[in-house]
Amino acid sequence: MDSVGKIAAWLGVVTGAWIVLGAYLGQGGTMVVSHWGSLTQVLGVILAVASILSMVGPRKVFYFSALVSVLVVASIGVALSGLDTTAILTVGLALVNLVLDIVAARRETRVSEQSHPMNLPVFG
């Protein structure tokens, strides 16, 4: 896994943990309203697990993590009547995670056949 993939995976774990913590802390405040609190917490756990799986699994798992980030942003947007600092930070982390996941999923890590070291010209 390259450095962008590692950063995206670890940021997904941190974002998932932050979402769970933010939803838990926000249930008494303004971040989460009614049933969206439990949905947001579940999405945070799914995001953290998907990010852990992307460390050891195929690169396509990053697309699933990006989809969960979009769902997190949508659930927080629906649940809020007014944005507080916890919600703004959560949406910001989810959006950064979304971008990094897409970049990590699309990034090519193999060496092309043309520039492969075993394709050096042989002189003799």
C-alpha positions in Angstrom: 0.0 0.0 0.0 1.3 3.4 -0.9 1.4 6.4 1.4 -1.8 8.0 0.1 -3.6 4.7 0.8 -2.2 4.5 4.3 -3.2 8.1 5.0 -6.7 7.5 3.7 -7.1 4.4 5.7 -5.9 5.9 9.0 -8.0 9.0 8.4 -11.0 6.8 7.9 -10.4 5.1 11.2 -10.0 8.5 12.9 -13.0 9.9 11.2 -15.2 6.9 12.1 -14.1 7.2 15.8 -14.8 10.9 15.7 -18.2 10.4 14.2 -19.2 7.9 16.9 -17.8 10.2 19.6 -19.5 13.3 18.1 -22.8 11.6 17.7 -22.6 10.3 21.3 -21.8 13.7 22.6 -24.3 15.4 20.4 -27.3 13.4 21.5 -27.7 15.8 24.4 -27.0 18.9 22.3 -27.8 20.0 18.8 -25.8 17.7 16.6 -28.1 14.7 16.4 -31.9 14.8 16.3 -34.1 11.8 17.1 -33.3 8.6 15.2 -30.4 10.1 13.2 -28.1 9.8 16.2 -28.0 6.0 16.0 -27.8 6.0 12.2 -24.8 8.4 12.4 -23.1 6.2 15.0 -23.6 3.1 12.9 -22.2 4.8 9.8 -19.2 5.9 11.9 -18.5 2.3 12.9 -19.0 1.1 9.3 -16.5 3.7 8.2 -13.9 2.7 10.7 -14.3 -1.0 9.8 -14.2 -0.3 6.1 -11.0 1.8 6.6 -9.4 -1.0 8.5 -10.4 -3.5 5.8 -8.9 -1.2 3.1 -5.5 -1.5 4.8 -5.4 -5.2 4.1 -8.0 -5.7 1.4 -8.3 -4.7 -2.2 -8.2 -1.1 -3.3 -11.9 -1.2 -4.2 -12.8 -1.1 -0.5 -11.8 2.6 -0.6 -14.8 3.2 -2.8 -17.1 1.7 -0.1 -15.4 3.9 2.5 -16.0 7.0 0.2 -19.7 6.0 -0.1 -20.1 5.8 3.7 -18.5 9.2 4.0 -21.1 10.6 1.6 -23.8 9.0 3.7 -22.3 10.5 6.9 -22.4 14.0 5.4 -26.0 13.5 4.2 -27.1 12.1 7.6 -25.5 15.0 9.5 -27.0 17.5 7.1 -30.5 16.1 7.5 -30.2 15.9 11.3 -29.1 19.4 11.8 -31.1 22.5 12.0 -28.1 24.7 12.8 -24.4 23.8 12.5 -22.3 23.6 15.6 -18.5 23.2 15.7 -18.7 19.4 16.2 -20.9 19.0 13.2 -18.7 21.2 11.0 -15.5 19.3 12.0 -17.3 16.0 11.4 -18.5 17.1 7.9 -15.0 18.4 7.2 -13.3 15.2 8.2 -15.8 13.1 6.2 -15.3 15.3 3.1 -11.5 15.0 3.4 -11.8 11.3 3.9 -14.1 11.1 0.8 -11.5 12.8 -1.4 -8.6 10.8 -0.1 -10.5 7.5 -0.5 -11.2 8.3 -4.1 -7.6 9.2 -4.8 -6.3 6.1 -3.0 -8.7 3.8 -4.9 -7.8 5.3 -8.3 -4.1 5.4 -7.7 -2.1 3.0 -9.7 0.6 1.2 -7.7 2.0 -1.2 -10.2 4.9 -0.5 -12.6 4.0 -0.2 -16.2 5.4 -2.9 -18.5 7.3 -0.3 -20.4 9.2 1.0 -17.4 9.6 -2.3 -15.6 13.3 -3.0 -14.7 13.2 -6.4 -16.2 12.6 -4.9 -19.6 16.0 -3.3 -19.9 17.7 -3.7 -23.3 20.2 -6.5 -23.5 23.5 -5.6 -25.3 25.8 -8.4 -26.2 
